[in-house]
Amino acid sequence: MHEDGSVGTVEWAVAGRALPGQRVSGDRSVVLDAGDGSVLFAVLDGLGHGAAAADAADRAAQVLADNRAEPLDVLMVLCHRAMADTRGAAVSLVLFTGDDELHWLGVGNVESRVVAVGPGKPAVRATALMTGGIVGYLLPPNLQTQTVAIRPGDVLVMSTDGIFSDFVDTLDLAQPTTDIADDILRHHVKDTDDALVLAARHRGPIAGAS
Ligand SMILES: [Mn+2]
């Protein structure tokens, strides 16, 4: 599975595949134009795998599409309610506001990182705090959205736990996000789970635009 596109100043791509032997993946991603130059990213990992996991992730994806302008903590609660009669899912939400800031909120095992071009190898500029829980089943009581800085050229990488998380050192940030996502999936996928990775680059203000 591969998708890519661009929204506002953001170029993004997603690569994923189902657990070998399964027809559907329970991992989903959502990229939504949230208005006013904002982009909402979500990566969802339905508990377990197969159709029941995909059903949980689909519910959350629909809720996000229908309520994209709400704050992240509200979106998390809406996802929780919508998945109440499903297995539930790990949910990570990232809002890029277009003004060099990211807001992020995650429950369960989806990793979100901002990676910057460093001297030599890429450097992790920020890592989202992961809060334990299962959205749809057990939501932690204090949902705290974090805000981090993102500079033009930085890449947001969100990955489910079907991806080994040691991919940062070998990233080639000079590549388009479509190649970044495909390379991470190809070289860091686990054989034991569905897998999905989303890469999004902040391109900064378009030259000549005011
Ligand atoms: Mn998983």
Residues whose N, C-alpha, C, O or C-beta is under 5 A from the ligand:
A	BS01	MN	D45 T160 D161 G162 D193 D194
